[in-house]
Amino acid sequence: EAGSEDIDILPNGLAFISSGLKYPGLKSFAPDKPGEIFLMDLNKDNPRAVELRISRGFDLASFNPHGISTYID
C-alpha cells in the first residue's frame, strides 16, 4: 500500500521486498507506520506479498528499511 523501496529475488523464485522508507523530501504514504519486509513466491499462479513478522525485541517503531539483499550460503 505504501510502495516498495527495493526487491531481491532468489534463484528459487522467492522475492523479499522492503517497504516503508522515510527520507526527507520523499513523500511518505504512511508516515506513522513502521517499515516492513514482505515475501512473495513468484512460482505461484497469483503471487501475493505477505508481510513477514519481525522478532520481538527489535525496535520496530524506528524500522526504516533502505534497500535489501540476501546471502546464500
Secondary structure, DSSP 8 states (H G I E B T S, - for coil): ---EEEEEE-TTSEEEEEE----TTS--SSTTS--EEEEEETTSSS---EE----TTS-GGG-----------
